């Protein structure tokens, strides 16, 4: 991140992280589908004196291209609880790629797909898988909204949310299918928000599973980060027939393979 | 002086070779009659790249059934395994099925392979139950990438780490966690008689040392070794795992009953070494 780096922040909520990048010198554009969030982001940008280098656009991710035109950025940034609101990562990844300069970088930091699977009703010593890990575009998780992660006691009665699970294969496949080249996939044993009420916050900001002995558990993943680069004009995109978008990584393709069985001679 | 984990694991695999050669799981007689041992995953995803004259290196090949299956499809194959017994059986099988002219087998630990093998290959292949025996994926990825020619392919089909983190007591309706996803450098020590291919086999060497590797570690180590990821796929089925929460279907794949589409039990990854 340098002075003048151009950065597109998708699903920016009311812009705190977007403006944090601006404070570090970036020229930022934040996109969010909530008009209320965008209005607040704009007034915050004014208030902290960053309006000259921060633009906020009210748009659904899938419609963002209409507002961005042909504009390309050095960095496309996505973080923390964003992609669960998207049913289709193929179109999302193509949007990210379309707005990256050659040599530009896509970066995301997200909650780990395994963390989304865990049963929130258990104690720390009896963790179980409950929710699905693999994608199911036609079957979103439908939840009544009971408060918010930021204010559990807020009055949100009558609202429901729709969210979608996204596996590593789906995320990686979508980005490769859009022509990006993967640089790293890192996983971490802590979370940006408490997945369980019994998680504990450290001095930085991260939430950890306690080990019951006064320490922290480091054996389960709660976050991941991923970097991918848009190949230069003279580079060859990493895309191949086998990585052609998210549909290839869905369970439909897996079923087609499964129908033929693991081994033709696999009778016991 | 061998490290204890390596000595113990080699003893287990040396002893297993004879057990496996006689098992219905591996069905060596069926293989000799022409049966395919590769699964539909690697056949579909890598099969089109393997033909007459393809130079293929198979890492951790056990006694060579899959190696020889690629040779049957035209490849010139080199199989590597750290078990002397396994490599010996692989060579005898190659002779017996008439593939010795296009199949060679070398005994070597992965990490030491550059000491005994030179050259480059169109395809470096490894599959099903290999990563659990490796503590150092950085070195593994470097060795694998070293043998892929510019423009060539690395391919792995493997058990998903999620399949290894469930508890021994896990059932399909109670998927409780019992093992680490992030294990760190120290291996887990198991002491279990028999083998996945024949649980009732009387074995003398029963202690193994194993590692679970997160998906991100596999992906990132291969990229660091100079490969470009072409695909990462996850599958809600697997085969050959002796876990109580799995049930084998009529198609031969094991799934979690009632959660047939929900959790990844296998993965495959294809990568390419950039040309030039």
HADDOCK unambig.tbl for C-alpha pairs under 7 A between the chains (distance, minus, plus):
assign (segid A and resid 126 and name CA) (segid B and resid 176 and name CA) 6.71 0.50 0.50
assign (segid A and resid 127 and name CA) (segid B and resid 176 and name CA) 5.83 0.50 0.50
assign (segid A and resid 127 and name CA) (segid B and resid 177 and name CA) 5.79 0.50 0.50
assign (segid A and resid 128 and name CA) (segid B and resid 175 and name CA) 5.35 0.50 0.50
assign (segid A and resid 128 and name CA) (segid B and resid 176 and name CA) 4.07 0.50 0.50
assign (segid A and resid 128 and name CA) (segid B and resid 177 and name CA) 5.64 0.50 0.50
assign (segid A and resid 129 and name CA) (segid B and resid 175 and name CA) 5.34 0.50 0.50
assign (segid A and resid 129 and name CA) (segid B and resid 176 and name CA) 6.36 0.50 0.50
assign (segid A and resid 132 and name CA) (segid B and resid 262 and name CA) 4.71 0.50 0.50
assign (segid A and resid 132 and name CA) (segid B and resid 263 and name CA) 6.30 0.50 0.50
assign (segid A and resid 133 and name CA) (segid B and resid 262 and name CA) 5.73 0.50 0.50
assign (segid A and resid 133 and name CA) (segid B and resid 263 and name CA) 5.34 0.50 0.50
assign (segid A and resid 134 and name CA) (segid B and resid 262 and name CA) 5.28 0.50 0.50
assign (segid A and resid 134 and name CA) (segid B and resid 263 and name CA) 5.74 0.50 0.50
assign (segid A and resid 134 and name CA) (segid B and resid 264 and name CA) 6.76 0.50 0.50
assign (segid A and resid 169 and name CA) (segid B and resid 232 and name CA) 5.21 0.50 0.50
assign (segid A and resid 169 and name CA) (segid B and resid 233 and name CA) 4.99 0.50 0.50
assign (segid A and resid 169 and name CA) (segid B and resid 234 and name CA) 5.81 0.50 0.50
assign (segid A and resid 172 and name CA) (segid B and resid 232 and name CA) 6.77 0.50 0.50
assign (segid A and resid 173 and name CA) (segid B and resid 231 and name CA) 6.28 0.50 0.50
assign (segid A and resid 173 and name CA) (segid B and resid 232 and name CA) 6.56 0.50 0.50
assign (segid A and resid 182 and name CA) (segid B and resid 229 and name CA) 6.55 0.50 0.50
assign (segid A and resid 183 and name CA) (segid B and resid 223 and name CA) 6.65 0.50 0.50
assign (segid A and resid 184 and name CA) (segid B and resid 220 and name CA) 5.01 0.50 0.50
assign (segid A and resid 185 and name CA) (segid B and resid 216 and name CA) 4.88 0.50 0.50
assign (segid A and resid 185 and name CA) (segid B and resid 219 and name CA) 6.64 0.50 0.50
assign (segid A and resid 185 and name CA) (segid B and resid 220 and name CA) 5.80 0.50 0.50
assign (segid A and resid 186 and name CA) (segid B and resid 216 and name CA) 5.37 0.50 0.50
assign (segid A and resid 187 and name CA) (segid B and resid 216 and name CA) 6.16 0.50 0.50
assign (segid A and resid 218 and name CA) (segid B and resid 182 and name CA) 6.92 0.50 0.50
assign (segid A and resid 219 and name CA) (segid B and resid 180 and name CA) 4.77 0.50 0.50
assign (segid A and resid 219 and name CA) (segid B and resid 181 and name CA) 5.51 0.50 0.50
assign (segid A and resid 219 and name CA) (segid B and resid 182 and name CA) 4.50 0.50 0.50
assign (segid A and resid 219 and name CA) (segid B and resid 183 and name CA) 6.22 0.50 0.50
assign (segid A and resid 220 and name CA) (segid B and resid 180 and name CA) 6.30 0.50 0.50
assign (segid A and resid 220 and name CA) (segid B and resid 181 and name CA) 5.35 0.50 0.50
assign (segid A and resid 220 and name CA) (segid B and resid 182 and name CA) 6.03 0.50 0.50
assign (segid A and resid 238 and name CA) (segid B and resid 228 and name CA) 6.77 0.50 0.50
assign (segid A and resid 238 and name CA) (segid B and resid 230 and name CA) 5.97 0.50 0.50
assign (segid A and resid 239 and name CA) (segid B and resid 230 and name CA) 6.44 0.50 0.50
assign (segid A and resid 240 and name CA) (segid B and resid 230 and name CA) 6.40 0.50 0.50
assign (segid A and resid 242 and name CA) (segid B and resid 231 and name CA) 6.30 0.50 0.50
assign (segid A and resid 243 and name CA) (segid B and resid 230 and name CA) 5.93 0.50 0.50
assign (segid A and resid 243 and name CA) (segid B and resid 231 and name CA) 4.95 0.50 0.50
assign (segid A and resid 249 and name CA) (segid B and resid 233 and name CA) 5.57 0.50 0.50
assign (segid A and resid 249 and name CA) (segid B and resid 234 and name CA) 6.99 0.50 0.50
assign (segid A and resid 251 and name CA) (segid B and resid 261 and name CA) 6.90 0.50 0.50
assign (segid A and resid 254 and name CA) (segid B and resid 235 and name CA) 5.84 0.50 0.50
assign (segid A and resid 257 and name CA) (segid B and resid 40 and name CA) 5.84 0.50 0.50
assign (segid A and resid 257 and name CA) (segid B and resid 41 and name CA) 6.18 0.50 0.50
assign (segid A and resid 258 and name CA) (segid B and resid 253 and name CA) 6.95 0.50 0.50
assign (segid A and resid 259 and name CA) (segid B and resid 251 and name CA) 6.38 0.50 0.50
assign (segid A and resid 260 and name CA) (segid B and resid 40 and name CA) 6.13 0.50 0.50
assign (segid A and resid 260 and name CA) (segid B and resid 251 and name CA) 6.68 0.50 0.50
assign (segid A and resid 261 and name CA) (segid B and resid 39 and name CA) 6.97 0.50 0.50
assign (segid A and resid 261 and name CA) (segid B and resid 40 and name CA) 6.26 0.50 0.50
assign (segid A and resid 261 and name CA) (segid B and resid 251 and name CA) 4.73 0.50 0.50
assign (segid A and resid 261 and name CA) (segid B and resid 252 and name CA) 5.16 0.50 0.50
assign (segid A and resid 261 and name CA) (segid B and resid 253 and name CA) 5.91 0.50 0.50
assign (segid A and resid 262 and name CA) (segid B and resid 39 and name CA) 4.16 0.50 0.50
assign (segid A and resid 262 and name CA) (segid B and resid 40 and name CA) 5.54 0.50 0.50
assign (segid A and resid 262 and name CA) (segid B and resid 239 and name CA) 6.90 0.50 0.50
assign (segid A and resid 262 and name CA) (segid B and resid 252 and name CA) 5.93 0.50 0.50
assign (segid A and resid 262 and name CA) (segid B and resid 253 and name CA) 6.00 0.50 0.50
assign (segid A and resid 263 and name CA) (segid B and resid 36 and name CA) 6.60 0.50 0.50
assign (segid A and resid 263 and name CA) (segid B and resid 37 and name CA) 5.59 0.50 0.50
assign (segid A and resid 263 and name CA) (segid B and resid 38 and name CA) 6.26 0.50 0.50
assign (segid A and resid 263 and name CA) (segid B and resid 39 and name CA) 5.08 0.50 0.50
assign (segid A and resid 264 and name CA) (segid B and resid 35 and name CA) 6.69 0.50 0.50
assign (segid A and resid 264 and name CA) (segid B and resid 36 and name CA) 5.97 0.50 0.50
assign (segid A and resid 265 and name CA) (segid B and resid 30 and name CA) 7.00 0.50 0.50
assign (segid A and resid 265 and name CA) (segid B and resid 35 and name CA) 6.20 0.50 0.50
assign (segid A and resid 265 and name CA) (segid B and resid 36 and name CA) 6.99 0.50 0.50
assign (segid A and resid 266 and name CA) (segid B and resid 252 and name CA) 6.24 0.50 0.50
assign (segid A and resid 268 and name CA) (segid B and resid 24 and name CA) 5.98 0.50 0.50
assign (segid A and resid 268 and name CA) (segid B and resid 25 and name CA) 6.53 0.50 0.50
